[in-house]
């Protein structure tokens, strides 16, 4: 199949979806902030397809990621900020500028390290140029945290922000102090639950996550890797529940929460978990009950 060089059809589809009255109600409700999580999710799904070596899936996921670019560009065009063509022009100009050894007059043998060095130098120049174009009040103050990249995943950025602040002594001295802060944040979430304040609940949940990253840093754990391991543990134990119910001729929908919780504890014991006695009351996660020590 000959690839098309014309993306106009996809751009037109998005324009129709965003057309008031005749467009899609869901698409019309979206904005940059609400779409951003989907953009991140699609990028992760691209990475997952690559990790699995599934090129058919990669083709589909790259299309989904491209749709995110088209979606954001359409919303920007509606605000008369820029359009998809401007996005293409900007990245085209950037790629040419950052490869002077290919598109410019630079000559001589270059190693991969040389190319990387040139890329970083040119990128720094572009960043300085963008900063110079901003109003003076926006770049008069140089924060210690300014060097922490804004585009990285939230867990990684939280870790980076904390590490940077710790270089000037703004840090906890004892992991137990962080644990105390975590308990305080949990109490604040409980208070927000009592008030049924959705905005406050989101804010306090973010504070709790930030404190948990701080604890991970102090005990020498990578929060992303730790969460990945817990995700895998959850999947493994939930699969145990599914298999056990199937062996009994039952489905998840037919099983009670108590039954699933009992099977969860069986799965936990089968993995040779610590021999401490499980508590009678377990913490619910993801629609099932999970032991607090999981």
Residue frames as qw, qx, qy, qz and C-alpha x, y, z in Angstrom:
[[0.000, 0.887, 0.461, 0.000, 0.00, 0.00, 0.00],
 [0.399, 0.420, -0.021, 0.815, 1.37, 3.41, -0.97],
 [0.268, -0.521, -0.524, 0.618, 1.28, 5.72, 2.04],
 [0.136, 0.866, 0.383, 0.292, -0.77, 8.88, 1.65],
 [0.400, 0.057, -0.178, 0.897, 0.96, 12.24, 1.97],
 [0.255, -0.450, -0.216, -0.828, -2.42, 13.90, 2.53],
 [0.178, -0.209, -0.805, 0.525, -3.64, 14.20, 6.09],
 [0.259, -0.137, -0.104, -0.951, -6.49, 16.48, 5.09],
 [0.597, -0.320, -0.624, -0.390, -9.15, 13.79, 5.59],
 [0.549, -0.332, -0.641, 0.421, -8.21, 13.26, 9.23],
 [0.115, -0.090, -0.212, 0.966, -8.11, 17.00, 9.86],
 [0.396, -0.202, -0.360, -0.820, -11.55, 17.35, 8.27],
 [0.602, -0.358, -0.712, -0.054, -12.95, 14.53, 10.42],
 [0.391, -0.301, -0.520, 0.697, -11.76, 16.32, 13.55],
 [0.089, -0.028, -0.056, -0.994, -13.21, 19.61, 12.31],
 [0.524, -0.305, -0.543, -0.582, -16.59, 17.94, 11.83],
 [0.580, -0.356, -0.688, 0.253, -16.44, 16.33, 15.26],
 [0.298, -0.320, -0.351, 0.828, -15.80, 19.78, 16.79],
 [0.095, -0.304, -0.372, -0.872, -18.50, 21.59, 14.79],
 [0.263, 0.088, 0.562, -0.779, -21.17, 23.00, 17.15],
 [0.698, 0.209, 0.153, -0.668, -24.66, 21.46, 16.90],
 [0.871, 0.338, -0.242, -0.262, -23.77, 18.87, 14.24],
 [0.338, 0.532, -0.745, 0.216, -20.57, 17.57, 15.82],
 [0.667, -0.196, -0.705, 0.140, -19.98, 14.98, 18.54],
 [0.463, -0.829, -0.090, -0.300, -21.20, 16.12, 22.00],
 [0.831, -0.452, 0.013, 0.324, -18.26, 14.44, 23.75],
 [0.640, 0.212, 0.122, 0.729, -15.62, 15.93, 21.45],
 [0.024, 0.755, 0.169, 0.633, -17.20, 19.37, 21.76],
 [0.613, -0.778, -0.105, -0.088, -16.95, 19.23, 25.57],
 [0.852, -0.176, -0.043, 0.491, -13.20, 18.64, 25.54],
 [0.071, 0.978, -0.191, 0.039, -10.39, 21.12, 26.05],
 [0.448, 0.615, -0.608, 0.227, -6.60, 20.94, 26.24],
 [0.284, -0.453, 0.697, -0.478, -6.64, 19.90, 29.89],
 [0.828, -0.005, 0.392, -0.401, -9.20, 17.13, 29.50],
 [0.866, 0.465, -0.169, -0.067, -7.50, 15.69, 26.42],
 [0.096, 0.750, -0.631, 0.173, -3.96, 15.80, 27.84],
 [0.604, -0.323, 0.698, -0.209, -4.35, 12.57, 29.89],
 [0.883, 0.364, 0.279, -0.103, -5.43, 10.72, 26.74],
 [0.483, 0.799, -0.354, 0.055, -2.39, 12.08, 24.90],
 [0.208, -0.612, 0.735, -0.207, -0.10, 10.72, 27.60],
 [0.788, -0.020, 0.568, -0.239, -1.97, 7.40, 27.62],
 [0.821, 0.566, 0.025, -0.074, -1.57, 7.01, 23.86],
 [0.252, 0.776, -0.566, 0.120, 2.17, 7.70, 24.10],
 [0.459, -0.398, 0.757, -0.239, 2.48, 4.94, 26.71],
 [0.857, 0.245, 0.404, -0.205, 0.49, 2.56, 24.49],
 [0.611, 0.728, -0.312, -0.012, 2.93, 3.27, 21.65],
 [0.040, -0.643, 0.733, -0.218, 5.79, 2.39, 24.00],
 [0.699, -0.132, 0.636, -0.300, 3.98, -0.76, 25.12],
 [0.861, 0.476, 0.090, -0.154, 3.46, -1.95, 21.52],
 [0.403, 0.740, -0.527, 0.111, 7.17, -1.42, 20.89],
 [0.332, -0.493, 0.746, -0.300, 8.10, -3.35, 24.04],
 [0.791, 0.091, 0.550, -0.252, 5.89, -6.24, 22.90],
 [0.207, -0.261, 0.744, 0.579, 7.31, -6.15, 19.39],
 [0.397, 0.548, 0.734, -0.059, 3.78, -5.92, 17.97],
 [0.167, -0.123, 0.340, 0.917, 4.13, -3.88, 14.79],
 [0.126, -0.522, -0.698, -0.474, 0.46, -4.23, 13.81],
 [0.367, -0.767, -0.475, 0.227, -0.52, -2.79, 17.17],
 [0.385, -0.395, 0.047, 0.833, 2.18, -0.13, 16.83],
 [0.088, 0.275, 0.526, 0.800, 0.61, 1.03, 13.56],
 [0.292, -0.705, -0.598, -0.246, -2.76, 1.43, 15.30],
 [0.487, -0.680, -0.302, 0.457, -1.28, 3.15, 18.36],
 [0.339, -0.145, 0.203, 0.907, 0.72, 5.59, 16.26],
 [0.073, -0.491, -0.562, -0.662, -2.55, 6.51, 14.53],
 [0.432, -0.751, -0.496, 0.052, -4.18, 7.09, 17.91],
 [0.482, -0.494, -0.082, 0.719, -1.27, 9.29, 18.95],
 [0.198, 0.152, 0.402, 0.881, -1.50, 11.24, 15.68],
 [0.218, -0.687, -0.595, -0.355, -5.18, 11.81, 16.38],
 [0.462, -0.697, -0.328, 0.440, -4.21, 13.46, 19.66],
 [0.341, -0.217, 0.198, 0.893, -1.98, 15.91, 17.77],
 [0.023, -0.390, -0.582, -0.713, -4.81, 16.68, 15.35],
 [0.357, -0.727, -0.587, -0.003, -7.25, 17.13, 18.25],
 [0.420, -0.604, -0.162, 0.658, -5.02, 19.63, 20.07],
 [0.242, -0.039, 0.373, 0.895, -4.27, 21.48, 16.86],
 [0.108, -0.567, -0.647, -0.498, -7.97, 21.79, 16.06],
 [0.380, -0.780, -0.444, 0.224, -8.75, 23.26, 19.48],
 [0.392, -0.439, 0.075, 0.805, -5.88, 25.74, 19.05],
 [0.140, 0.228, 0.544, 0.795, -7.19, 26.69, 15.61],
 [0.216, -0.729, -0.621, -0.193, -10.61, 27.39, 17.10],
 [0.399, -0.795, -0.195, 0.413, -8.88, 29.85, 19.44],
 [0.446, 0.879, -0.045, 0.164, -7.01, 31.42, 16.49],
 [0.529, -0.727, 0.397, 0.182, -3.69, 30.39, 18.06],
 [0.018, 0.475, -0.780, -0.407, -2.28, 27.97, 15.50],
 [0.880, 0.216, -0.028, -0.422, -3.37, 25.14, 13.21],
 [0.938, -0.093, 0.305, 0.136, -2.08, 21.69, 12.30],
 [0.686, 0.635, -0.005, 0.356, -0.05, 23.12, 9.43],
 [0.063, -0.875, 0.338, -0.340, 1.78, 25.37, 11.88],
 [0.789, -0.458, 0.406, -0.056, 2.67, 22.34, 14.00],
 [0.900, 0.263, 0.224, 0.265, 4.12, 20.57, 10.96],
 [0.404, 0.822, -0.121, 0.383, 6.02, 23.68, 9.88],
 [0.366, -0.822, 0.366, -0.239, 7.50, 24.15, 13.37],
 [0.842, -0.306, 0.437, 0.078, 8.76, 20.58, 13.71],
 [0.797, 0.505, 0.143, 0.297, 10.07, 20.60, 10.13],
 [0.176, 0.888, -0.228, 0.358, 12.04, 23.77, 10.78],
 [0.581, -0.681, 0.418, -0.156, 13.32, 22.36, 14.08],
 [0.931, -0.027, 0.329, 0.153, 14.52, 19.08, 12.54],
 [0.647, 0.660, -0.001, 0.382, 16.39, 20.90, 9.79],
 [0.075, -0.883, 0.305, -0.349, 18.01, 23.29, 12.26],
 [0.678, -0.561, 0.454, -0.137, 19.05, 20.49, 14.62],
 [0.876, 0.053, 0.404, 0.258, 20.68, 18.45, 11.84],
 [0.183, 0.885, -0.260, -0.339, 23.18, 20.88, 10.27],
 [0.329, -0.409, 0.800, 0.292, 25.39, 17.91, 9.38],
 [0.455, 0.345, 0.806, 0.154, 22.62, 16.67, 7.07],
 [0.291, 0.826, 0.470, 0.108, 20.86, 19.81, 5.85],
 [0.101, -0.966, 0.085, 0.222, 23.57, 22.45, 6.42],
 [0.510, 0.771, -0.367, 0.106, 27.14, 23.16, 5.49],
 [0.542, -0.628, 0.552, -0.088, 28.86, 21.24, 8.30],
 [0.777, 0.422, -0.462, -0.073, 31.36, 18.77, 7.00],
 [0.031, 0.495, -0.804, 0.328, 33.59, 16.07, 8.45],
 [0.546, -0.158, -0.822, -0.048, 32.98, 12.77, 10.13],
 [0.417, -0.440, 0.297, -0.738, 30.57, 12.97, 13.05],
 [0.196, -0.050, -0.959, 0.199, 29.97, 10.33, 15.67],
 [0.376, -0.620, -0.647, -0.236, 26.62, 9.70, 17.33],
 [0.463, -0.570, -0.371, 0.568, 27.99, 11.50, 20.40],
 [0.205, -0.085, 0.181, 0.958, 28.91, 14.52, 18.25],
 [0.212, -0.428, -0.589, -0.652, 25.38, 14.63, 16.86],
 [0.475, -0.647, -0.585, 0.115, 23.91, 14.40, 20.37],
 [0.405, -0.402, -0.176, 0.802, 26.15, 17.25, 21.51],
 [0.032, 0.112, 0.359, 0.926, 25.06, 19.43, 18.60],
 [0.340, -0.549, -0.672, -0.363, 21.42, 18.59, 19.28],
 [0.474, -0.628, -0.480, 0.388, 21.70, 19.61, 22.94],
 [0.302, -0.250, 0.025, 0.920, 23.55, 22.82, 22.06],
 [0.104, -0.248, -0.484, -0.833, 21.00, 23.87, 19.44],
 [0.417, -0.600, -0.671, -0.122, 18.13, 22.92, 21.75],
 [0.421, -0.532, -0.344, 0.649, 19.62, 25.15, 24.47],
 [0.131, -0.052, 0.235, 0.962, 19.90, 28.00, 21.96],
 [0.262, -0.434, -0.627, -0.591, 16.23, 27.58, 21.00],
 [0.466, -0.618, -0.596, 0.213, 15.21, 27.54, 24.65],
 [0.331, -0.382, -0.134, 0.852, 17.13, 30.78, 25.28],
 [0.022, -0.141, -0.427, -0.893, 15.50, 32.39, 22.25],
 [0.370, -0.567, -0.669, -0.307, 12.02, 31.43, 23.49],
 [0.464, -0.575, -0.450, 0.501, 12.83, 32.79, 26.94],
 [0.241, -0.176, 0.079, 0.951, 14.03, 36.07, 25.43],
 [0.156, -0.337, -0.549, -0.749, 10.69, 36.48, 23.62],
 [0.392, -0.616, -0.680, 0.075, 8.71, 36.21, 26.85],
 [0.171, -0.903, -0.048, -0.392, 7.73, 39.30, 28.84],
 [0.257, 0.554, -0.587, 0.532, 10.52, 40.38, 31.20],
 [0.539, -0.430, 0.418, -0.592, 8.50, 39.63, 34.33],
 [0.970, 0.004, -0.074, -0.232, 8.21, 35.99, 33.27],
 [0.893, 0.167, -0.251, 0.334, 11.93, 35.32, 33.31],
 [0.027, -0.800, 0.353, -0.484, 13.33, 37.86, 35.79],
 [0.631, -0.499, 0.503, -0.314, 13.10, 35.31, 38.62],
 [0.585, 0.344, -0.730, -0.079, 15.28, 32.21, 38.18],
 [0.804, -0.429, 0.198, -0.362, 13.96, 29.54, 40.51],
 [0.298, -0.458, 0.838, 0.000, 16.12, 26.72, 41.79],
 [0.629, 0.198, 0.738, -0.143, 13.45, 24.43, 40.34],
 [0.482, 0.679, -0.134, -0.537, 13.49, 26.00, 36.86],
 [0.169, 0.500, -0.797, -0.293, 15.81, 23.33, 35.54],
 [0.422, 0.077, 0.883, -0.188, 13.42, 20.48, 36.34],
 [0.114, -0.030, -0.700, -0.705, 11.87, 19.42, 33.05],
 [0.510, 0.102, 0.311, -0.796, 8.13, 20.00, 32.94],
 [0.687, 0.238, -0.410, -0.550, 7.33, 17.37, 30.32],
 [0.257, 0.197, -0.940, 0.105, 8.34, 14.25, 32.23],
 [0.543, -0.435, -0.689, -0.204, 5.84, 11.93, 33.95],
 [0.398, -0.779, 0.010, -0.485, 4.39, 13.31, 37.18],
 [0.881, -0.457, -0.027, 0.121, 6.01, 10.73, 39.47],
 [0.753, 0.148, -0.005, 0.641, 9.45, 11.35, 37.98],
 [0.137, 0.670, 0.013, 0.729, 9.03, 15.11, 38.11],
 [0.614, -0.745, -0.046, -0.257, 7.90, 14.99, 41.74],
 [0.887, -0.266, 0.000, 0.378, 11.07, 13.06, 42.54],
 [0.558, 0.379, 0.049, 0.737, 13.22, 15.54, 40.60],
 [0.166, -0.793, -0.061, -0.582, 11.61, 18.56, 42.30],
 [0.758, -0.650, -0.016, -0.048, 12.19, 17.04, 45.73],
 [0.845, -0.051, 0.020, 0.533, 15.80, 16.17, 44.97],
 [0.341, 0.578, 0.044, 0.740, 16.49, 19.68, 43.72],
 [0.394, -0.799, -0.025, -0.454, 14.93, 21.26, 46.83],
 [0.877, -0.451, -0.061, 0.155, 16.94, 18.92, 49.05],
 [0.697, 0.321, -0.104, 0.633, 20.21, 20.37, 47.70],
 [0.027, 0.564, -0.192, 0.803, 19.57, 23.50, 49.80],
 [0.063, 0.043, -0.798, 0.597, 18.39, 21.58, 52.86],
 [0.586, -0.001, 0.095, -0.805, 14.66, 21.86, 52.19],
 [0.633, 0.073, -0.747, -0.192, 13.94, 18.23, 53.04],
 [0.824, -0.501, -0.002, -0.266, 12.89, 15.81, 55.72],
 [0.025, -0.660, 0.730, -0.175, 15.61, 14.34, 57.93],
 [0.307, -0.107, 0.918, -0.225, 13.86, 11.06, 58.69],
 [0.255, -0.152, -0.797, -0.526, 11.56, 8.79, 56.63],
 [0.179, -0.480, -0.807, 0.293, 9.32, 8.58, 59.69],
 [0.061, 0.467, 0.168, -0.866, 8.70, 12.31, 59.40],
 [0.272, 0.118, -0.585, -0.754, 7.55, 11.73, 55.82],
 [0.263, -0.292, -0.916, -0.078, 5.31, 8.94, 57.04],
 [0.049, -0.505, -0.557, 0.658, 3.78, 11.36, 59.54],
 [0.192, 0.347, -0.206, -0.895, 3.13, 13.78, 56.67],
 [0.268, -0.078, -0.836, -0.471, 1.42, 10.98, 54.72],
 [0.172, -0.460, -0.829, 0.269, -0.91, 10.37, 57.67],
 [0.052, 0.491, 0.225, -0.840, -1.68, 14.12, 57.81],
 [0.248, 0.195, -0.518, -0.795, -2.52, 14.13, 54.09],
 [0.251, -0.253, -0.917, -0.182, -4.77, 11.08, 54.54],
 [0.076, -0.517, -0.640, 0.563, -6.61, 12.90, 57.36],
 [0.149, 0.417, -0.085, -0.893, -7.10, 15.90, 55.08],
 [0.268, -0.017, -0.773, -0.574, -8.58, 13.64, 52.42],
 [0.193, -0.410, -0.876, 0.164, -10.98, 12.21, 54.98],
 [0.024, 0.527, 0.348, -0.775, -12.05, 15.73, 55.95],
 [0.224, 0.275, -0.422, -0.834, -12.60, 16.59, 52.28],
 [0.227, -0.200, -0.916, -0.264, -14.70, 13.44, 51.92],
 [0.077, -0.512, -0.706, 0.483, -16.87, 14.63, 54.80],
 [0.145, 0.569, 0.060, -0.807, -17.39, 17.92, 52.96],
 [0.657, 0.468, 0.580, 0.119, -17.91, 16.12, 49.63],
 [0.124, 0.882, -0.184, -0.416, -15.64, 18.70, 47.99],
 [0.904, 0.346, 0.184, 0.170, -14.51, 17.24, 44.66],
 [0.406, 0.822, -0.232, 0.325, -11.94, 19.93, 43.88],
 [0.357, -0.736, 0.506, -0.274, -10.42, 19.67, 47.35],
 [0.919, -0.130, 0.371, -0.035, -10.35, 15.88, 47.12],
 [0.799, 0.541, -0.009, 0.262, -8.35, 16.06, 43.90],
 [0.123, 0.843, -0.362, 0.378, -5.94, 18.56, 45.42],
 [0.586, -0.582, 0.501, -0.259, -5.46, 16.56, 48.62],
 [0.967, 0.103, 0.229, 0.053, -5.02, 13.33, 46.68],
 [0.601, 0.700, -0.191, 0.335, -2.24, 15.02, 44.72],
 [0.195, -0.778, 0.467, -0.371, -0.61, 16.09, 47.97],
 [0.853, -0.301, 0.402, -0.140, -0.78, 12.51, 49.23],
 [0.899, 0.385, 0.061, 0.199, 0.84, 11.19, 46.05],
 [0.299, 0.811, -0.325, 0.384, 3.58, 13.81, 46.34],
 [0.491, -0.645, 0.496, -0.311, 4.23, 12.74, 49.94],
 [0.957, -0.029, 0.287, -0.022, 4.36, 9.08, 48.88],
 [0.710, 0.614, -0.149, 0.310, 7.00, 9.92, 46.27],
 [0.082, -0.801, 0.439, -0.398, 8.93, 11.67, 49.03],
 [0.788, -0.395, 0.435, -0.184, 8.79, 8.51, 51.13],
 [0.936, 0.306, 0.098, 0.140, 9.97, 6.41, 48.18],
 [0.414, 0.778, -0.298, 0.367, 12.91, 8.77, 47.72],
 [0.326, -0.713, 0.493, -0.378, 13.88, 8.57, 51.38],
 [0.830, -0.239, 0.490, -0.115, 13.79, 4.78, 51.50],
 [0.165, -0.469, 0.734, 0.463, 15.70, 4.44, 48.22],
 [0.508, 0.360, 0.781, 0.046, 12.81, 3.17, 46.10],
 [0.022, 0.027, -0.467, -0.884, 11.98, 4.31, 42.57],
 [0.461, 0.260, 0.476, -0.702, 8.27, 5.26, 42.76],
 [0.641, 0.390, -0.327, -0.575, 7.55, 4.38, 39.14],
 [0.423, 0.244, -0.872, -0.039, 9.21, 0.96, 39.40],
 [0.136, 0.030, 0.822, -0.552, 7.53, 0.34, 42.74],
 [0.580, 0.315, 0.238, -0.712, 4.13, 1.15, 41.26],
 [0.592, 0.363, -0.596, -0.403, 4.83, -1.02, 38.22],
 [0.207, 0.134, -0.948, 0.202, 5.60, -3.91, 40.56],
 [0.316, 0.195, 0.653, -0.660, 2.38, -3.30, 42.48],
 [0.621, 0.362, -0.173, -0.673, 0.43, -3.15, 39.22],
 [0.502, 0.270, -0.801, -0.181, 1.87, -6.52, 38.22],
 [0.004, -0.010, 0.889, -0.457, 1.07, -7.91, 41.67],
 [0.497, 0.265, 0.346, -0.750, -2.51, -6.70, 41.42],
 [0.644, 0.355, -0.432, -0.522, -2.92, -8.24, 37.94],
 [0.339, 0.221, -0.912, 0.061, -1.44, -11.54, 39.13],
 [0.133, 0.108, 0.813, -0.556, -3.67, -11.81, 42.18],
 [0.566, 0.323, 0.131, -0.747, -6.78, -10.69, 40.31],
 [0.571, 0.309, -0.661, -0.377, -6.09, -13.36, 37.68],
 [0.108, 0.060, -0.947, 0.297, -5.97, -15.89, 40.53],
 [0.405, 0.252, 0.508, -0.717, -9.46, -14.76, 41.56],
 [0.618, 0.387, -0.263, -0.632, -10.72, -15.17, 37.99],
 [0.445, 0.255, -0.848, -0.131, -9.24, -18.65, 37.61],
 [0.052, 0.024, 0.877, -0.477, -10.53, -19.80, 41.00],
 [0.517, 0.315, 0.317, -0.730, -14.05, -18.59, 40.23],
 [0.597, 0.376, -0.501, -0.501, -13.94, -20.20, 36.78],
 [0.249, 0.165, -0.949, 0.097, -12.96, -23.52, 38.39],
 [0.197, 0.229, 0.763, -0.572, -16.08, -23.21, 40.53],
 [0.143, 0.496, 0.763, 0.389, -18.24, -22.48, 37.52],
 [0.091, -0.854, -0.391, 0.331, -18.80, -18.88, 38.63],
 [0.433, 0.632, 0.141, 0.627, -18.14, -15.48, 37.08],
 [0.271, 0.044, -0.313, 0.909, -16.85, -12.27, 38.57],
 [0.342, -0.322, -0.171, -0.866, -20.31, -10.79, 38.24],
 [0.749, -0.376, -0.479, -0.261, -21.82, -13.63, 40.27],
 [0.636, -0.105, -0.543, 0.539, -19.23, -13.54, 43.04],
 [0.348, -0.910, -0.224, -0.015, -19.68, -11.47, 46.17],
 [0.155, 0.850, -0.369, 0.342, -17.06, -9.02, 47.35],
 [0.639, -0.561, 0.489, -0.196, -16.40, -11.20, 50.41],
 [0.950, 0.127, 0.271, 0.093, -15.79, -14.21, 48.15],
 [0.610, 0.704, -0.122, 0.343, -13.37, -12.28, 45.96],
 [0.186, -0.831, 0.411, -0.325, -11.63, -10.91, 49.02],
 [0.834, -0.348, 0.423, -0.066, -11.13, -14.42, 50.40],
 [0.882, 0.364, 0.158, 0.254, -9.64, -15.54, 47.09],
 [0.255, 0.872, -0.254, 0.330, -7.38, -12.48, 47.08],
 [0.487, -0.693, 0.489, -0.209, -6.01, -13.58, 50.45],
 [0.939, 0.007, 0.334, 0.086, -5.46, -17.09, 49.07],
 [0.674, 0.665, -0.031, 0.319, -3.47, -15.61, 46.19],
 [0.077, -0.874, 0.364, -0.314, -1.47, -13.55, 48.62],
 [0.732, -0.472, 0.481, -0.100, -0.64, -16.59, 50.75],
 [0.925, 0.259, 0.232, 0.150, 0.27, -18.64, 47.68],
 [0.479, 0.783, -0.180, 0.353, 2.91, -16.05, 46.80],
 [0.732, -0.188, -0.386, 0.529, 4.64, -16.71, 50.14],
 [0.063, -0.813, 0.003, -0.579, 3.79, -13.30, 51.49],
 [0.048, 0.396, -0.653, 0.644, 5.15, -12.32, 54.94],
 [0.385, -0.246, -0.887, 0.065, 3.71, -14.54, 57.64],
 [0.123, 0.055, 0.428, -0.894, 2.02, -11.72, 59.53],
 [0.206, 0.480, 0.837, -0.162, -1.69, -12.29, 60.10],
 [0.050, 0.389, 0.443, 0.806, -3.91, -10.44, 57.60],
 [0.179, 0.084, 0.404, -0.893, -6.12, -7.81, 59.11],
 [0.298, 0.461, 0.817, -0.175, -9.84, -8.44, 59.25],
 [0.339, 0.858, 0.235, -0.307, -10.59, -5.19, 57.48],
 [0.610, 0.010, 0.430, 0.666, -8.90, -4.75, 54.12],
 [0.072, 0.582, -0.078, -0.806, -8.47, -1.70, 51.97],
 [0.670, 0.560, 0.487, -0.021, -10.51, -1.59, 48.78],
 [0.087, -0.554, 0.440, 0.701, -8.67, -0.86, 45.57],
 [0.208, 0.235, -0.692, -0.650, -9.94, -0.94, 42.04],
 [0.732, -0.076, -0.264, -0.623, -13.31, -2.49, 42.97],
 [0.824, -0.129, -0.546, 0.080, -11.81, -5.36, 44.97],
 [0.559, -0.813, 0.131, -0.092, -10.49, -5.60, 48.48],
 [0.688, 0.459, -0.404, 0.390, -6.74, -5.53, 48.88],
 [0.713, -0.520, -0.286, 0.373, -4.78, -6.02, 52.05],
 [0.066, -0.992, 0.087, 0.057, -3.20, -2.77, 53.27],
 [0.526, -0.601, 0.514, 0.314, 0.21, -4.49, 53.31],
 [0.802, 0.422, 0.377, 0.191, 0.02, -5.33, 49.60]]
